[in-house]
Amino acid sequence: MQMQKIDVMSAVAPAIRRGLSRRQLACGMAAGLVLAAALPAQAQAPASTLKIIAQSNITILDPIWTTAYVTRNFGYMVYDTLFGTDAQGGIKPQMVDKWAVSKDKKSWTFTLRDGLEFHDGKPVTSEDVVASLKRWSSRDTLGGLLAKSIDRYETPDAKTFIIVLKEPFGLVLEALGKPSSNVPFIMPKRVADTPGDQQIKETIGSGPFIFRADEFKPGERVVFAKNPKYKPRAEAPSGTTGGKQVYVDRVEWLIIRDPQTQMNALIAGEADILEQPAFEQYATLRVNPNIQLVDAQPSGLQYIFRFNHLQPPFNNEKIRHAAMIAMGQEQFLKTQVGTPGLYKFCKSMFPCGTAFESQATGDYTGVANPQKARQLLQEAGYKGEPIVLMRPTDQAPISKLPLVAKQQLEQAGFKVDLQTMDWQTLVSRRAKKDAPSAGGWNAFLTAWVAEDIQNPLTMAMMNARGDKGWFGWQDDAKLEGIKAQFARAGTDAEKKKLAEAAQLRAFETVSHVPLGQYSVPAAVRKGVTGIVPAGAQVYWNIKKQ
């Protein structure tokens, strides 16, 4: 039988104030403990709540509409996926029970496992899956390429769906098991029928947690309850695969904007996990006996500078080129991260240490050259238009990057209008195609987990489909052609060659600028165990003493 935790001091303080004797107090306390032991365990045990200080505020709850990681993490709480990616990069089934592929590699048949149910009590069907995949592929880079190869979907029964391809596509399972933004989460058909360029208005998934919309307080708190009907897989968890066992009754995301207040709350025990501490806090956190550092994203992240390809002056490739030459990684990494061991120089667009890392980067060296940049800028005919550079002040791991970018761009002769805002405002604003003077933008900086940018098909910045591409809206048929060849490549050597070609084309057209790699371990209170490294923050398998 479980014993209820008794706050002895709270119980005896009123008695002390009334002047009762120690003997009377002792008798009363003993009687209270006997009574507590006699109470039913169900009545005594409080609901276990895991409290997490989220990496940022969240206002967009649609993980298909945006690539923001806080929304991706929200998606993993609420929704489930057909496949996942394990810690070794292998693709494993999740909602799928079994599958088969035809000899000509053009027909893929999938059967859903038993017991899949949405939070509204309705079963997950093949029609829900197809509608979800169609919406996801309208937004995601890899999903879009898969969609181009699809001839049709078939749904012969409620648990079976078939993908019939026009031509073989070498990354079908990798697409369906994509671990990070955009993740092909499965939604009810009525929700997934929402056009991809519009946000969904209902949050109903079949995942391990239920979103408590009635307790959602934007800017303050996001609440999830354990889904009692969720049936985890039997396998041990690994990455985004395996059994999603939930050992707590409730998860609360706390929205705290100030980094010092975040750390204070963690140290005081008011929170269990701080997702992304400020880099300067690690020295303090490392020596605190009640705190452990857990790297939930061991492959690391990469900083990038993204251009708006639609609006002047960065609609001019030569001006983008000048900006790229103006920026150097060392100052970004030292200013933003600073802590030795948490960052490294890497000029490759594909993260260093991954399969397609390449030092073939054209004339991008990763070292700032303001003199050459100034010369290129003059040759490009730059007229002094102000660059609207967005800076999120509530994202500690990236908040200093725009300050460095402003300094380096101005040294090359750019005029920079640095505009500060919170991250969710930036996420909403970067979706606008308006002129910067009318609420649009010219550039922003962000970070991507390595799992998202390991090849040309998953890298959002290489989505060069114009209006259908990622924020920045590059339109480059040649880059898209290289990616299509990559998708059809049959050998690793072919893929390596084509990945390098895609990188060179992206540097030639200056799709974006890679600014080095880093890691940001989570700070976790002792007694909290079971965090699963996944390339995303996932909160199943966690136990709290």
C-alpha positions as CSV (number, residue, x, y, z in Angstrom):
1,M,0.0,0.0,0.0
2,Q,1.4,3.4,-0.9
3,M,1.8,6.0,1.9
4,Q,0.7,9.5,1.4
5,K,3.5,12.0,1.9
6,I,2.8,14.0,5.0
7,D,4.0,17.6,5.4
8,V,4.7,17.4,9.1
9,M,5.7,21.0,9.7
10,S,2.5,22.2,8.0
11,A,0.5,19.9,10.1
12,V,2.0,20.8,13.5
13,A,2.6,24.6,13.0
14,P,-1.0,25.5,13.9
15,A,-0.9,23.3,17.0
16,I,2.4,25.0,18.1
17,R,0.7,28.3,17.8
18,R,-2.2,27.0,20.0
19,G,0.3,26.1,22.7
20,L,-0.1,22.3,22.7
21,S,2.5,20.2,24.5
22,R,5.0,18.1,22.7
23,R,3.4,15.0,24.1
24,Q,0.0,16.1,22.8
25,L,1.6,16.8,19.4
26,A,3.3,13.4,19.3
27,C,0.1,11.6,20.0
28,G,-1.7,13.6,17.4
29,M,0.9,13.0,14.8
30,A,1.0,9.3,15.5
31,A,-2.8,9.1,15.1
32,G,-2.5,11.0,11.9
33,L,0.1,8.6,10.5
34,V,-2.1,5.6,11.4
35,L,-5.1,7.3,9.7
36,A,-3.0,8.0,6.6
37,A,-1.9,4.4,6.4
38,A,-5.4,3.2,6.7
39,L,-6.6,5.4,3.8
40,P,-7.0,3.7,0.4
41,A,-3.8,4.0,-1.7
42,Q,-5.8,5.4,-4.6
43,A,-7.1,8.3,-2.5
44,Q,-3.6,9.1,-1.1
45,A,-1.3,9.0,-4.2
46,P,-1.2,12.3,-6.0
47,A,-1.1,12.3,-9.8
48,S,2.5,12.3,-10.9
49,T,3.3,15.4,-12.9
50,L,6.4,16.0,-15.0
51,K,7.2,19.7,-15.4
52,I,9.3,20.8,-18.3
53,I,10.6,24.3,-19.1
54,A,10.1,24.3,-22.8
55,Q,12.6,25.8,-25.2
56,S,10.2,28.6,-26.2
57,N,6.6,29.7,-26.1
58,I,4.3,27.9,-28.4
59,T,1.3,29.5,-30.3
60,I,1.3,27.4,-33.4
61,L,0.0,23.8,-32.7
62,D,0.1,22.5,-36.3
63,P,3.4,20.5,-36.8
64,I,2.8,20.2,-40.5
65,W,2.3,23.9,-41.1
66,T,5.5,24.9,-39.4
67,T,9.0,23.5,-38.9
68,A,9.4,25.1,-35.5
69,Y,10.9,22.5,-33.1
70,V,8.7,23.4,-30.2
71,T,5.7,22.5,-32.4
72,R,7.4,19.3,-33.6
73,N,7.9,18.3,-29.9
74,F,4.2,19.1,-29.3
75,G,3.4,16.8,-32.2
76,Y,5.3,13.9,-30.7
77,M,3.2,14.3,-27.5
78,V,-0.1,14.2,-29.3
79,Y,0.3,12.2,-32.5
80,D,1.8,8.9,-33.6
81,T,3.8,8.0,-36.8
82,L,3.7,5.1,-39.2
83,F,7.5,4.5,-38.8
84,G,10.2,6.0,-36.7
85,T,14.0,6.3,-36.7
86,D,16.0,4.4,-34.1
87,A,19.2,5.6,-32.3
88,Q,21.3,3.9,-35.1
89,G,19.4,5.6,-37.9
90,G,17.4,2.5,-38.8
91,I,13.8,2.8,-39.8
92,K,11.3,0.7,-37.7
93,P,7.5,0.4,-37.7
94,Q,5.3,2.3,-35.2
95,M,1.7,2.4,-36.2
96,V,2.4,-0.1,-39.0
97,D,2.3,-3.8,-38.2
98,K,3.6,-5.3,-41.4
99,W,4.4,-4.2,-45.0
100,A,5.5,-5.6,-48.3
101,V,6.9,-4.2,-51.5
102,S,6.5,-5.5,-55.1
103,K,9.4,-6.8,-57.1
104,D,9.4,-3.8,-59.3
105,K,9.5,-1.5,-56.2
106,K,6.4,0.4,-57.4
107,S,3.8,-0.9,-55.0
108,W,4.1,-0.7,-51.2
109,T,1.4,-2.3,-49.1
110,F,1.1,-1.5,-45.4
111,T,-1.2,-2.9,-42.6
112,L,-1.9,-0.9,-39.5
113,R,-1.5,-2.6,-36.1
114,D,-4.4,-3.4,-33.9
115,G,-5.7,-1.1,-31.2
116,L,-5.0,2.3,-32.9
117,E,-7.5,4.9,-31.7
118,F,-7.7,8.6,-31.8
119,H,-8.3,10.6,-28.6
120,D,-11.9,11.2,-29.6
121,G,-12.5,7.4,-29.4
122,K,-12.6,6.8,-33.2
123,P,-10.3,4.1,-34.7
124,V,-7.4,5.1,-36.9
125,T,-8.2,4.0,-40.5
126,S,-6.3,3.8,-43.8
127,E,-8.2,6.9,-45.0
128,D,-6.9,8.9,-42.1
129,V,-3.4,7.8,-43.0
130,V,-3.7,8.8,-46.7
131,A,-5.2,12.2,-45.9
132,S,-2.4,12.9,-43.4
133,L,0.3,11.9,-45.8
134,K,-1.1,14.0,-48.6
135,R,-1.2,17.1,-46.3
136,W,2.3,16.4,-45.0
137,S,3.8,16.0,-48.5
138,S,2.3,19.4,-49.5
139,R,4.6,21.0,-46.9
140,D,7.7,18.8,-46.4
141,T,10.7,18.7,-48.7
142,L,11.1,14.9,-48.7
143,G,7.4,14.4,-48.7
144,G,7.0,16.6,-51.7
145,L,9.5,14.5,-53.7
146,L,7.8,11.3,-52.7
147,A,4.5,12.8,-53.8
148,K,5.9,13.5,-57.3
149,S,6.7,9.8,-57.6
150,I,3.3,8.6,-56.4
151,D,0.7,7.5,-59.0
152,R,-2.1,6.9,-56.5
153,Y,-3.0,5.7,-53.0
154,E,-5.4,2.8,-52.5
155,T,-7.3,1.9,-49.3
156,P,-8.7,-1.7,-49.8
157,D,-9.9,-1.9,-46.2
158,A,-9.8,0.1,-43.0
159,K,-6.4,-1.2,-41.9
160,T,-4.6,-1.4,-45.3
161,F,-3.2,1.3,-47.5
162,I,-1.2,1.0,-50.6
163,I,1.2,3.5,-52.2
164,V,1.5,2.9,-55.9
165,L,4.5,4.7,-57.5
166,K,5.0,5.9,-61.1
167,E,8.7,5.0,-60.7
168,P,10.8,3.5,-57.8
169,F,11.6,5.9,-55.0
170,G,14.6,4.9,-52.9
171,L,13.5,6.5,-49.6
172,V,9.9,5.5,-49.0
173,L,10.4,4.2,-45.5
174,E,12.9,7.0,-44.7
175,A,10.2,9.5,-45.6
176,L,7.5,7.8,-43.6
177,G,9.8,7.5,-40.6
178,K,11.3,11.0,-40.8
179,P,12.2,11.9,-37.2
180,S,12.1,15.7,-37.3
181,S,10.5,18.6,-39.0
182,N,8.3,18.0,-40.8
183,V,7.3,14.7,-39.2
184,P,4.5,12.8,-41.0
185,F,2.2,12.7,-38.0
186,I,-1.2,10.9,-38.5
187,M,-4.4,12.9,-37.9
188,P,-8.1,12.2,-38.4
189,K,-9.1,12.6,-42.0
190,R,-11.5,15.5,-41.2
191,V,-8.5,17.4,-39.7
192,A,-5.9,16.3,-42.3
193,D,-8.2,17.5,-45.1
194,T,-7.3,21.0,-44.1
195,P,-5.1,22.5,-46.9
196,G,-1.4,22.5,-46.1
197,D,-1.2,26.3,-46.3
198,Q,-3.8,26.7,-43.6
199,Q,-3.4,25.8,-39.9
200,I,-5.6,23.0,-38.4
201,K,-8.1,24.1,-35.9
202,E,-8.4,20.9,-33.9
203,T,-5.7,18.9,-32.1
204,I,-6.7,15.2,-32.1
205,G,-4.1,12.5,-32.4
206,S,-3.6,8.9,-31.4
207,G,-0.3,9.4,-29.5
208,P,0.7,8.7,-25.9
209,F,-0.6,12.0,-24.5
210,I,-3.8,14.0,-24.8
211,F,-3.6,17.7,-25.3
212,R,-5.7,19.5,-22.6
213,A,-7.0,22.4,-24.7
214,D,-9.1,23.6,-21.7
215,E,-5.9,24.2,-19.7
216,F,-3.8,25.7,-22.4
217,K,-2.5,29.1,-21.5
218,P,-0.4,30.6,-24.3
219,G,2.7,32.2,-23.0
220,E,2.3,30.4,-19.6
221,R,1.5,26.7,-19.7
222,V,0.8,23.7,-22.0
223,V,-0.8,20.6,-20.4
224,F,-0.9,17.0,-21.5
225,A,-2.6,14.0,-19.8
226,K,-1.6,10.4,-20.2
227,N,-3.6,8.6,-22.9
228,P,-5.0,5.6,-21.0
229,K,-6.0,3.9,-24.2
230,Y,-2.6,4.1,-25.9
231,K,-1.1,0.7,-26.7
232,P,2.7,0.9,-26.8
233,R,4.7,-1.4,-28.9
234,A,6.5,-4.2,-27.2
235,E,10.0,-3.2,-28.2
236,A,12.3,-1.0,-26.0
237,P,12.3,2.7,-27.0
238,S,15.1,3.8,-29.3
239,G,15.0,7.2,-31.0
240,T,11.5,7.8,-32.2
241,T,10.8,4.0,-32.4
242,G,9.8,1.3,-29.9
243,G,7.4,1.3,-27.0
244,K,6.2,4.7,-26.0
245,Q,5.5,3.8,-22.3
246,V,4.1,6.6,-20.2
247,Y,4.9,6.5,-16.5
248,V,3.5,9.8,-15.4
249,D,-0.1,11.0,-15.3
250,R,0.5,14.5,-16.6
251,V,3.1,16.6,-18.3
252,E,3.2,20.4,-18.0
253,W,5.3,22.6,-20.3
254,L,6.1,25.8,-18.4
255,I,6.7,28.8,-20.5
256,I,9.4,31.0,-18.8
257,R,11.1,33.5,-21.1
258,D,14.0,34.7,-18.9
259,P,17.0,32.2,-18.8
260,Q,18.0,33.1,-15.2
261,T,14.4,32.5,-14.0
262,Q,14.4,29.2,-15.9
263,M,17.5,28.0,-14.1
264,N,16.3,29.2,-10.7
265,A,13.0,27.3,-11.2
266,L,14.9,24.1,-12.0
267,I,17.3,24.4,-9.1
268,A,14.5,25.2,-6.7
269,G,12.6,22.0,-7.8
270,E,9.8,23.9,-9.5
271,A,10.6,22.1,-12.7
272,D,12.1,18.7,-13.6
273,I,13.7,19.4,-17.0
274,L,15.1,22.6,-18.6
275,E,15.2,21.7,-22.3
276,Q,17.7,24.3,-23.4
277,P,19.8,26.1,-20.8
278,A,21.7,29.3,-21.7
279,F,25.3,28.3,-22.6
280,E,26.7,30.4,-19.8
281,Q,24.7,28.4,-17.3
282,Y,26.4,25.1,-17.9
283,A,29.3,25.8,-15.5
284,T,26.8,26.3,-12.7
285,L,24.6,23.4,-13.6
286,R,27.5,20.9,-13.9
287,V,28.5,21.4,-10.2
288,N,25.0,21.3,-8.8
289,P,24.5,17.9,-7.0
290,N,20.8,17.9,-7.8
291,I,21.2,18.4,-11.6
292,Q,22.4,16.1,-14.4
293,L,23.1,17.0,-18.0
294,V,21.5,14.8,-20.6
295,D,22.2,15.2,-24.3
296,A,18.9,14.2,-25.9
297,Q,20.2,15.3,-29.3
298,P,23.6,13.6,-29.5
299,S,24.1,14.3,-33.2
300,G,24.1,18.0,-32.5
301,L,22.7,21.0,-34.3
302,Q,23.8,23.4,-37.0
303,Y,23.3,27.2,-37.1
304,I,22.2,28.7,-40.4
305,F,21.5,32.1,-41.9
306,R,18.4,32.1,-44.2
307,F,17.6,34.6,-46.9
308,N,14.3,35.8,-48.2
309,H,14.7,35.0,-52.0
310,L,11.6,36.9,-52.9
311,Q,12.3,40.4,-51.6
312,P,15.0,42.9,-52.4
313,P,17.9,43.0,-51.9
314,F,18.3,39.2,-51.3
315,N,16.4,38.4,-54.5
316,N,19.7,39.2,-56.1
317,E,22.0,36.2,-56.1
318,K,25.1,38.4,-56.2
319,I,24.0,40.3,-53.1
320,R,23.3,37.0,-51.3
321,H,26.8,35.9,-52.3
322,A,28.3,39.1,-50.8
323,A,26.5,38.4,-47.5
324,M,27.7,34.8,-47.4
325,I,31.4,35.9,-47.9
326,A,30.9,38.5,-45.1
327,M,30.0,36.0,-42.5
328,G,32.5,33.9,-40.5
329,Q,31.7,31.0,-38.2
330,E,34.3,31.6,-35.5
331,Q,32.7,34.8,-34.2
332,F,29.2,33.3,-34.3
333,L,30.3,30.2,-32.3
334,K,32.4,32.0,-29.7
335,T,29.8,34.7,-29.1
336,Q,26.7,32.5,-29.0
337,V,28.1,29.3,-27.5
338,G,31.5,30.2,-26.0
339,T,31.7,27.0,-23.9
340,P,34.6,24.8,-25.1
341,G,33.5,21.4,-26.1
342,L,30.0,22.4,-27.1
343,Y,30.8,23.8,-30.6
344,K,32.9,23.1,-33.7
345,F,33.7,24.7,-37.0
346,C,32.1,23.0,-40.0
347,K,31.6,24.6,-43.4
348,S,29.7,21.7,-44.9
349,M,26.0,22.1,-45.3
350,F,25.6,18.5,-44.3
351,P,26.7,18.2,-40.7
352,C,30.3,17.1,-40.1
353,G,30.4,13.5,-39.0
354,T,27.4,12.5,-41.1
355,A,27.4,10.4,-44.3
356,F,27.3,13.3,-46.8
357,E,29.6,15.7,-45.2
358,S,31.6,17.4,-47.9
359,Q,34.3,20.0,-48.0
360,A,33.4,21.0,-51.6
361,T,31.9,24.3,-50.7
362,G,32.8,26.6,-53.7
363,D,34.2,29.8,-52.5
364,Y,32.6,29.6,-49.1
365,T,35.4,29.2,-46.5
366,G,33.5,29.8,-43.3
367,V,35.9,32.7,-42.5
368,A,34.7,36.3,-42.7
369,N,36.2,38.3,-45.5
370,P,34.6,41.8,-45.3
371,Q,36.9,43.3,-47.9
372,K,35.9,40.8,-50.6
373,A,32.3,41.0,-49.5
374,R,32.3,44.8,-49.9
375,Q,33.7,44.5,-53.4
376,L,31.1,42.0,-54.4
377,L,28.4,44.1,-52.9
378,Q,29.4,47.1,-55.0
379,E,29.6,45.0,-58.1
380,A,26.1,43.7,-57.4
381,G,24.7,47.3,-57.4
382,Y,23.5,47.3,-53.8
383,K,21.6,50.6,-53.2
384,G,21.7,50.7,-49.4
385,E,18.3,49.0,-48.8
386,P,17.9,48.2,-45.1
387,I,18.1,44.5,-44.3
388,V,15.3,43.5,-41.9
389,L,17.0,40.9,-39.7
390,M,14.7,39.3,-37.2
391,R,16.1,38.5,-33.7
392,P,14.3,36.2,-31.2
393,T,15.1,37.4,-27.7
394,D,13.5,34.4,-25.9
395,Q,15.6,31.7,-27.5
396,A,18.8,31.5,-25.5
397,P,20.7,29.2,-27.9
398,I,20.3,31.5,-30.9
399,S,19.5,35.0,-29.5
400,K,23.0,36.4,-29.9
401,L,23.5,35.2,-33.5
402,P,21.7,38.2,-35.1
403,L,24.0,40.6,-33.2
404,V,27.0,39.0,-34.8
405,A,25.3,38.9,-38.2
406,K,24.5,42.6,-38.0
407,Q,28.1,43.4,-37.2
408,Q,29.6,41.3,-39.9
409,L,27.1,42.5,-42.6
410,E,27.6,46.1,-41.7
411,Q,31.4,45.7,-41.9
412,A,30.8,44.6,-45.5
413,G,28.6,47.7,-46.3
414,F,25.1,46.4,-45.6
415,K,22.6,48.5,-43.8
416,V,20.9,46.3,-41.2
417,D,17.6,46.9,-39.4
418,L,17.6,44.6,-36.5
419,Q,14.1,43.9,-35.2
420,T,13.6,42.1,-31.9
421,M,10.7,39.8,-31.1
422,D,9.9,36.5,-29.4
423,W,10.4,33.3,-31.2
424,Q,6.7,32.6,-31.9
425,T,6.3,36.0,-33.5
426,L,9.3,35.3,-35.7
427,V,7.8,31.9,-36.6
428,S,4.6,33.6,-37.7
429,R,6.3,36.5,-39.4
430,R,8.7,34.4,-41.5
431,A,5.6,32.8,-43.2
432,K,4.7,36.2,-44.7
433,K,5.7,37.0,-48.2
434,D,5.0,40.7,-47.8
435,A,7.7,43.4,-48.3
436,P,9.8,44.0,-45.2
437,S,8.3,47.5,-44.9
438,A,4.9,45.9,-44.8
439,G,5.5,43.3,-42.1
440,G,7.7,40.9,-44.0
441,W,11.4,40.2,-43.6
442,N,14.8,39.8,-45.3
443,A,16.7,37.3,-43.1
444,F,16.7,35.3,-39.9
445,L,19.0,32.8,-38.2
446,T,18.0,29.5,-36.7
447,A,19.3,26.0,-35.8
448,W,18.6,22.6,-37.2
449,V,19.2,19.2,-35.6
450,A,21.6,17.1,-37.6
451,E,18.8,14.5,-38.3
452,D,16.9,17.1,-40.4
453,I,19.8,18.1,-42.7
454,Q,21.7,14.9,-43.4
455,N,20.8,14.7,-47.0
456,P,19.4,17.0,-49.8
457,L,15.9,15.6,-49.5
458,T,15.4,16.3,-45.8
459,M,17.1,19.7,-45.7
460,A,14.4,22.4,-45.8
461,M,16.9,25.0,-47.1
462,M,17.3,22.9,-50.2
463,N,13.6,22.9,-50.8
464,A,13.8,25.1,-54.0
465,R,10.2,24.8,-55.1
466,G,9.4,28.5,-54.9
467,D,6.1,29.3,-53.3
468,K,5.8,25.6,-52.2
469,G,9.2,25.6,-50.6
470,W,10.4,26.5,-47.1
471,F,10.3,30.0,-45.7
472,G,12.6,32.0,-48.0
473,W,11.0,30.5,-51.1
474,Q,14.0,29.8,-53.3
475,D,13.0,28.7,-56.8
476,D,15.7,26.7,-58.5
477,A,14.8,23.9,-61.0
478,K,18.4,22.8,-61.3
479,L,18.7,22.0,-57.6
480,E,15.3,20.2,-57.6
481,G,16.6,18.2,-60.5
482,I,19.7,17.1,-58.6
483,K,17.5,16.1,-55.7
484,A,15.2,14.0,-58.0
485,Q,18.3,12.1,-59.2
486,F,19.4,11.6,-55.6
487,A,16.0,10.1,-54.8
488,R,16.4,7.5,-57.6
489,A,20.1,6.7,-56.9
490,G,20.7,3.1,-56.3
491,T,24.1,3.1,-54.6
492,D,25.8,4.9,-51.8
493,A,28.5,6.2,-54.1
494,E,25.9,7.7,-56.4
495,K,24.1,9.3,-53.5
496,K,27.4,10.8,-52.2
497,K,28.2,12.3,-55.6
498,L,24.7,13.8,-56.0
499,A,24.7,15.1,-52.4
500,E,27.9,17.0,-53.1
501,A,26.4,18.3,-56.4
502,A,23.4,19.6,-54.5
503,Q,25.6,21.3,-51.9
504,L,27.7,23.0,-54.6
505,R,24.5,24.2,-56.3
506,A,23.1,25.5,-53.0
507,F,26.4,27.4,-52.4
508,E,26.4,28.7,-55.9
509,T,22.8,30.1,-55.6
510,V,23.4,30.9,-51.9
511,S,20.3,29.2,-50.5
512,H,21.6,29.8,-47.0
513,V,24.8,30.0,-45.0
514,P,25.9,27.2,-42.5
515,L,27.5,28.8,-39.4
516,G,28.9,25.8,-37.4
517,Q,27.7,23.1,-35.1
518,Y,26.9,22.9,-31.5
519,S,25.2,20.8,-28.8
520,V,22.8,21.9,-26.0
521,P,22.3,19.2,-23.4
522,A,19.1,19.4,-21.3
523,A,19.4,20.1,-17.5
524,V,17.5,17.4,-15.6
525,R,16.9,17.0,-11.9
526,K,18.2,13.9,-10.2
527,G,15.5,11.3,-9.8
528,V,14.2,11.9,-13.3
529,T,15.3,9.0,-15.5
530,G,14.6,7.4,-18.9
531,I,15.1,10.3,-21.3
532,V,15.3,8.9,-24.8
533,P,17.9,10.5,-27.1
534,A,15.9,11.0,-30.3
535,G,17.0,14.0,-32.4
536,A,13.9,15.6,-30.9
537,Q,12.6,16.1,-27.4
538,V,10.3,13.2,-26.6
539,Y,8.8,12.6,-23.2
540,W,7.7,9.0,-23.0
541,N,9.7,6.4,-21.0
542,I,10.4,8.9,-18.3
543,K,10.1,8.0,-14.6
544,K,10.1,10.5,-11.8
545,Q,10.9,9.6,-8.2
